[in-house]
Amino acid sequence: DSLISISKVIYATQSDETKTALNGKFIKTLVDALKEPNSFNYSFDSLKNVSIVKSADQVFRIISWYLPFENGTYRYFGTIQMNNKGSLKLYPLIDQTENITDVNAITNNQKWFGARYYEIIPVTISGKSPYYVLLGWKGNTSESTKKVIEILSFDKEIVNFGMPVFDGKELKGKNRVIFEYNKQNAMVLKTDKNAGLIVFDHLAPFDPEMVGKFQFYGSDGNTDAFKVIGGR
């Protein structure tokens, strides 16, 4: 109840400063709630502004949300909660979008390319521990929006974001895939479980002269897809 009431005030507030202060209170209250025994199994489904997605193998869940600011930009917040028997184990996600000079860099939870995640797809490679494909929404500026296909992996106590698992034209060496398009448009990025695909709208500029200016991009009516083959 406390989280819901703080959340409502945050999104009704215009002032960036007040919003940020209230968000700090929200984080502290959320952590207190997660310290409750068996909190991993509590869905918090009445928290409408927060996305909570659990991995199908029940290893972890990601809690993520954003603050919209007066200048049209966004800041992202979140944590990875491990399904620990006993004490609470969290990996806080620290949005460093502004400080990431190479958007293809492999990063960690302390240097996170923030997004609000809505789907997790586990990918197992020949019996080894899996990596996870995350689909996320990333409001960007007053002109454009982004969506992200992010790769999450765990190496003992280290959380890694990004991995060169993409094959295909223009994808060599990509550690994540970022789509950017006009803010007034919508873009589909989702799994088709029956076909075993990650499907997404093909984006193109409205005018051929706008190539590379992504605030003028939108879906051209075609659909592309990724299929997992041999762990890639």
N, C-alpha and C positions, 0 to 999 in steps of 0.2 A: 504493500500500500504506500509506504514511504517513497519507494522508487517511482511509482506511478505519479504521485503528486509532484515530486521534484521534476520529473520529466515533462509534465504538462506545463509547468512554469517556465522551464528552459525554452520550450518551443513557442511559448507565447511572448517571450521577452525579445525586445528589439536590440537592446544594448549588448554589444560584444563582451564588454567587461563583466556585466552581470551574468550573462550566459555562461562565461568561462568559470566564474566563481561558483555558480550553481552546479556546473558540471563536475567540479572538484568534489562537492558534497555528494553528488550522485555516485561518483567512483568509490568514495569511502563507504557509502551505504551499501553499494553492490558487493564490495569485498567482504563487509561484515555479514551479508546474507550468504555469500559463498562459503564462509567459514562454518556455517551450520552443517551438522552431519548429513551425509547423503545429498548434499545440494546438487551434485552432478545430475541427479535424476529429476530435479525440479525444473520445469520448463520455462518459468517466468513468461508464460505465453500471453499475459495481459499487458506486458511492456511493449507497446506497439512501435515505438521508435528504435527499438533495439533488435538486431538480428542475432538469433542464436541457432547455430547449425552444429549438429553432432555428426562425427564420422560414423560410417556404417559399422565399423569394427569396434565401436564403443571405446576407442582409445582416448579420445579428447573431444572437446567441443570448442567452437570459437564464438565469442560474444563480441559483436562489433556495432558501432554506431558513429554518427557524425554530428558536428555542429555547423550549421550554415551561418556565414558571417555577412555583415552589412554590405561588403564590397563584392558579394557574389561568389566568394571562395568558400572552401570547406576545410574542416580539420577533422581527422579521424581518430577514434579511440577504440580500444578493445583489449581483449586478453584471450589467451588459450588456457582453458581449464583442463588439466589431465584427469583421467578417471582413476584417481588414487584411492586406494583403500587406506583410510586413516587421514593423515594431515592434508590440508589443502595445498595443491601445487598449481601455481599460476605462472604463465609467461606473459607479462604485460607487453602490449604492442604499442610502441612509441612511434607516432607518425613523423617521419622525417622527409616527407615529400619535397619540401622547400629546399632541403640540403642535399638531396640526392642528385648529383650532377650527371650520373650515367644511369638512365632508367633501366638498363639491361643488367646492372650489377647484381651479383648474388649478395643478399643482405641477411640480416637477422632480426629478431623481434625488437631489438633496441634501435634498429635503423629500418623502419617499416615503410613500405610504399603503400600508405593507408588506403583502405577500401571497406565497404560494407558488404561482407560476404553473404551469399544466399545459397550456395551449393558446394558440397565437398564430394569429390570422386576419388576413391582410393585406387591406386595402380600398383599391383604387385609384380615384381620382377623375379622370376624363377625362384620363388620361395623366400627371397630376401625380404627384410622389412619394407613395407610399401612406402611410396611417396604419395602425396595427395594433390589433386588438382582442385584449386579453389576458383570459383566464379564470383566476381565481385563488381559492384557498382561504385563508381567514383565520380561524384559531382566535382567539377573542375574549376570553371570560372563562370562569369556572367554570360559567356558566349558558347562554351563547349562543355560536354560531358564525356566521361571516359567509362569504359568497362574493361575489366582485367581478367586474363587467365593467368593465375599465379600458381607456382609450384611450391608446396610446403614439404619439408622433410625434417626428420629428427635424427641427430647424431649424438647419441647418449644424452647429455644435458644441454646440447646446443640445438637451437631452432634455426633452420635455414629457409630463406625465401629465394626462389629462383633455381632453375636447373636446366641444362641444355638438352631437353628431351624432345624438342620439336623437329620434325623432319618435313621437308617440302620446300617449294620454291620460295626464296627470300626469307627462309626461317633458320638457315644455318647459324648456329651459335646463339640463337635466341634463348634467353633464360626465363622470359615471361612474354606474354602477348598483350599489347595494350591497344585498345580501339578508342578513337576520339571522333566525336561527331557533334553536329549542331545541337545546342541545348534544347531547342524546340522539338527536336525529333526523338523518336524512341528507337531502341535497338534490341533485337532478340539475341540473347546469349544463354543457352540452356542445354541440358542433356536430353537426348531422345533415348530413353532406356531400352525401348524395344529394338531400335536399330544399333544400339551401342555406340552412339555418336554424341559429340558436343557440337551442336548446330548454332550458327550465328548468321545474322544478316550481312550481306556484302555491302560495304560502305564505298561510296564514290562521291566526288564533288558534284554539286548541282550544275556547275559550269566548268568546262574543260580548262579554262584559264585559272581556276582556283585550286589546281593540283597542289597538295602539300599544305594548304590552308584548311586545317581540319574543322574549324568553326563553320565551314561551308559544306561539310560532308553529311550525307544521310544514306539510308538504305536505298539501293537501286532496284529492289524487288527480287534480287537473286539471293540464294542461300549457299553458304559454304559450311564445311564441317571438318572436325578432326575425328579420327578413329584411332583407338589405342591398339597398336600391334607390337607384340614382343616387348612390352614395357616402355615403348616410345609412342 
